């Protein structure tokens, strides 16, 4: 359930998305959460979630991969058929960056406004969460960072599902 909160935010920040997206994950891509201290250690606690995730480059890599997962997901990719993916990707990066204590400023619509009239189902929302989880795991984002990220982005599901 908590993982669904993050997907809620990330999934549909601009309303709809695309089916065809180049998924270019390389071995050189930044590892989100790499090098973060043990959960609860003084060093990890002193760092912002943004820093523990690896900063903007790591967030960009995870979001790009996530959108590739969404594009390949037949349960939800039709929802994104008319979306301008580069715009969505940029907004999602800014949203996650801001929500985790980074220097970015999210300027997109509210979740309620972005999803008004879409009638997103619980199953669609859960599929999006699964797509995000794949990316977070691929980039070895630690469980503490995943939980903290979900907490930072939480509370938006009610503005997305069923509206």
C-alpha positions as CSV (number, residue, x, y, z in Angstrom):
1,X,0.0,0.0,0.0
2,X,2.7,2.5,0.8
3,X,4.5,1.7,-2.5
4,X,1.3,2.7,-4.2
5,X,1.6,6.2,-2.9
6,X,4.8,6.9,-4.8
7,X,3.5,5.5,-8.0
8,X,0.4,7.6,-7.6
9,X,2.6,10.7,-7.7
10,X,4.9,9.6,-10.4
11,X,2.6,7.8,-12.7
12,X,0.2,10.4,-13.9
13,X,1.6,13.9,-13.0
14,X,0.5,15.3,-16.3
15,X,-2.6,13.4,-17.2
16,X,-1.6,10.7,-19.8
17,X,1.5,9.2,-21.3
18,X,3.0,7.3,-24.2
19,X,3.2,3.8,-25.4
20,X,6.5,3.9,-27.2
21,X,9.5,5.1,-25.2
22,X,13.1,4.2,-25.7
23,X,14.3,2.4,-22.6
24,X,18.1,3.0,-22.5
25,X,19.5,1.7,-19.3
26,X,23.2,1.4,-19.4
27,X,25.7,-0.1,-17.0
28,X,27.0,3.5,-16.6
29,X,23.7,4.8,-15.3
30,X,23.8,6.3,-11.8
31,X,22.9,4.0,-9.0
32,X,20.1,5.6,-7.0
33,X,20.8,5.1,-3.3
34,X,24.3,3.7,-3.9
35,X,26.7,4.6,-1.2
36,X,24.0,5.5,1.3
37,X,24.9,4.7,4.9
38,X,23.2,2.1,7.0
39,X,19.6,2.9,7.9
40,X,19.6,4.9,11.1
41,X,23.3,5.8,11.0
42,X,24.3,9.4,11.8
43,X,25.6,10.0,8.2
44,X,22.5,8.7,6.5
45,X,20.2,10.6,8.9
46,X,22.1,13.9,8.3
47,X,21.7,13.6,4.5
48,X,18.6,14.6,2.7
49,X,16.6,11.9,0.9
50,X,17.6,13.6,-2.3
51,X,21.3,13.1,-1.5
52,X,20.7,9.5,-0.3
53,X,19.0,8.7,-3.6
54,X,22.1,10.0,-5.4
55,X,20.9,13.4,-6.5
56,X,19.2,14.6,-9.7
57,X,21.1,12.3,-12.1
58,X,20.1,9.2,-10.2
59,X,16.4,10.4,-10.0
60,X,16.5,11.1,-13.8
61,X,17.8,7.5,-14.4
62,X,15.1,5.9,-12.2
63,X,12.3,8.0,-13.8
64,X,13.5,7.3,-17.3
65,X,13.6,3.6,-16.6
66,X,10.2,3.8,-14.8
67,X,8.6,5.4,-17.9
68,X,10.1,2.6,-20.0
69,X,8.4,0.1,-17.8
70,X,5.1,2.0,-18.0
71,X,5.4,2.1,-21.8
72,X,5.8,-1.7,-21.9
73,X,3.0,-2.4,-19.5
74,X,-0.1,-3.3,-21.4
75,X,-2.3,-2.8,-18.3
76,X,-1.7,0.9,-18.3
77,X,0.2,2.1,-21.4
78,X,-2.9,3.1,-23.3
79,X,-3.5,5.8,-20.6
80,X,-0.3,7.4,-21.8
81,X,-0.9,7.3,-25.6
82,X,-1.3,11.0,-26.0
83,X,1.2,12.2,-23.5
84,X,4.3,14.1,-24.4
85,X,6.8,11.8,-22.6
86,X,9.7,14.3,-22.4
87,X,7.4,16.8,-20.7
88,X,6.1,14.1,-18.3
89,X,9.6,12.9,-17.6
90,X,10.8,16.4,-16.7
91,X,7.8,17.0,-14.5
92,X,8.3,13.8,-12.6
93,X,12.0,14.4,-12.1
94,X,11.2,17.8,-10.7
95,X,8.4,16.5,-8.5
96,X,10.6,13.7,-7.0
97,X,13.5,16.1,-6.7
98,X,11.5,18.7,-4.8
99,X,9.7,16.1,-2.6
100,X,13.0,14.6,-1.5
101,X,14.6,17.8,-0.5
102,X,16.4,18.6,-3.7
103,X,16.8,22.0,-5.3
104,X,14.1,21.5,-8.0
105,X,10.7,23.2,-8.2
106,X,7.7,21.2,-9.5
107,X,5.5,23.5,-11.6
108,X,3.0,20.9,-12.9
109,X,-0.7,20.6,-12.1
110,X,-1.9,19.3,-8.8
111,X,-2.6,15.5,-8.8
112,X,-6.4,16.2,-8.5
113,X,-6.3,18.5,-11.5
114,X,-4.1,16.3,-13.6
115,X,-6.3,13.2,-13.0
116,X,-9.7,14.8,-13.1
117,X,-12.2,12.8,-15.1
118,X,-9.7,10.0,-15.8
119,X,-11.3,7.4,-13.6
120,X,-8.1,5.7,-12.7
121,X,-8.7,2.3,-11.2
122,X,-7.0,0.7,-8.2
123,X,-5.6,-2.0,-10.5
124,X,-4.1,0.6,-12.8
125,X,-2.6,2.4,-9.9
126,X,-1.2,-0.8,-8.5
127,X,0.3,-1.6,-12.0
128,X,2.0,1.7,-11.9
129,X,3.4,1.0,-8.5
130,X,4.8,-2.3,-9.7
131,X,6.5,-0.5,-12.7
132,X,8.1,1.9,-10.3
133,X,9.2,-0.8,-7.9
134,X,11.0,-2.5,-10.8
135,X,13.0,0.6,-11.5
136,X,13.8,1.3,-7.8
137,X,15.0,-2.3,-7.5
138,X,17.0,-2.2,-10.7
139,X,18.9,0.9,-9.5
140,X,19.4,-0.7,-6.1
141,X,17.5,1.9,-4.2
142,X,17.7,0.7,-0.6
143,X,14.6,-0.2,1.4
144,X,15.0,2.8,3.7
145,X,15.2,5.2,0.8
146,X,12.2,3.5,-0.9
147,X,10.2,3.9,2.3
148,X,11.3,7.4,2.8
149,X,10.5,8.3,-0.8
150,X,7.1,6.8,-0.5
151,X,6.5,8.8,2.6
152,X,7.7,12.0,0.9
153,X,5.3,11.5,-1.9
154,X,2.5,9.9,0.0
155,X,-1.0,11.0,0.4
156,X,-1.8,11.6,-3.2
157,X,-3.6,8.4,-4.1
158,X,-7.0,9.9,-3.1
159,X,-6.4,12.6,-5.7
160,X,-5.7,10.1,-8.5
161,X,-7.8,6.9,-8.2
162,X,-11.4,7.2,-9.1
163,X,-11.6,10.8,-10.2
